[in-house]
């Protein structure tokens, strides 16, 4: 499993992968992180090929869309399996 060293980045990964894709502003609202922290998490997750982001034009103007990649889903599945096998599982 790829190591995610920041709880903030893990929260971002979960938010994006649960929905599949979100706009930057949606991730910002869901996670309640400040913009610079969110950008840093997205940069790190992108470097690890867990998410990708792209700029798209919409009627409301340009938006950044963040999408979960297969590596992101894999990491979350591994985390889930690890938690299910731990003393925290019921």
C-alpha positions as CSV (number, residue, x, y, z in Angstrom):
1,X,0.0,0.0,0.0
2,X,1.3,3.5,-0.8
3,X,1.8,5.5,2.3
4,X,-0.3,8.6,2.9
5,X,1.4,10.6,5.6
6,X,-1.3,13.2,6.1
7,X,-4.7,12.7,7.7
8,X,-5.9,15.6,5.6
9,X,-4.8,13.9,2.4
10,X,-6.5,10.7,3.5
11,X,-9.7,12.7,4.0
12,X,-9.4,14.2,0.6
13,X,-8.8,10.8,-1.0
14,X,-11.9,9.3,0.7
15,X,-14.1,12.3,-0.3
16,X,-13.1,12.1,-3.9
17,X,-13.1,8.3,-4.3
18,X,-16.5,7.9,-2.6
19,X,-18.0,10.2,-5.2
20,X,-15.7,9.3,-8.1
21,X,-15.2,12.9,-9.0
22,X,-15.8,16.3,-7.4
23,X,-15.0,19.9,-8.2
24,X,-12.3,21.6,-6.2
25,X,-15.0,23.7,-4.4
26,X,-17.0,20.6,-3.5
27,X,-13.9,19.0,-2.0
28,X,-13.2,22.2,-0.2
29,X,-16.7,22.2,1.3
30,X,-16.7,18.5,2.2
31,X,-13.3,18.5,3.9
32,X,-13.4,22.0,5.4
33,X,-9.7,22.4,4.6
34,X,-8.2,25.7,3.6
35,X,-7.3,26.1,-0.1
36,X,-3.5,25.8,0.3
37,X,-3.8,22.6,2.3
38,X,-6.2,21.1,-0.3
39,X,-3.9,22.1,-3.2
40,X,-1.0,20.5,-1.4
41,X,-2.9,17.3,-0.7
42,X,-4.1,17.1,-4.4
43,X,-0.5,17.6,-5.5
44,X,0.7,14.8,-3.3
45,X,-2.2,12.4,-4.3
46,X,-1.6,13.3,-8.0
47,X,2.1,12.4,-7.7
48,X,1.1,9.0,-6.2
49,X,-1.4,8.5,-9.1
50,X,-4.3,8.3,-6.7
51,X,-6.2,11.2,-8.1
52,X,-6.1,13.3,-11.2
53,X,-7.3,16.8,-11.8
54,X,-8.3,18.7,-14.9
55,X,-9.5,22.2,-15.7
56,X,-12.8,22.3,-17.5
57,X,-15.0,25.1,-18.8
58,X,-18.5,25.2,-17.6
59,X,-21.3,27.7,-18.0
60,X,-20.4,29.1,-14.6
61,X,-16.8,29.5,-15.6
62,X,-13.6,27.4,-15.4
63,X,-13.6,24.6,-12.8
64,X,-11.1,22.1,-11.5
65,X,-12.5,18.6,-11.4
66,X,-10.8,16.0,-9.3
67,X,-11.2,12.3,-10.1
68,X,-10.3,9.2,-8.2
69,X,-7.8,6.9,-10.1
70,X,-7.6,3.1,-9.8
71,X,-4.6,3.5,-7.4
72,X,-6.8,5.6,-5.1
73,X,-9.5,2.9,-5.0
74,X,-6.8,0.2,-4.4
75,X,-5.4,2.1,-1.4
76,X,-8.8,2.6,0.1
77,X,-9.6,-1.1,-0.4
78,X,-6.4,-2.1,1.3
79,X,-7.0,0.3,4.2
80,X,-10.5,-1.1,4.6
81,X,-9.2,-4.7,4.6
82,X,-6.6,-3.7,7.2
83,X,-9.2,-2.1,9.4
84,X,-11.6,-5.0,9.1
85,X,-8.8,-7.3,10.3
86,X,-7.9,-5.1,13.3
87,X,-9.1,-5.0,16.8
88,X,-11.3,-2.0,15.8
89,X,-13.6,-4.1,13.7
90,X,-16.7,-5.4,15.3
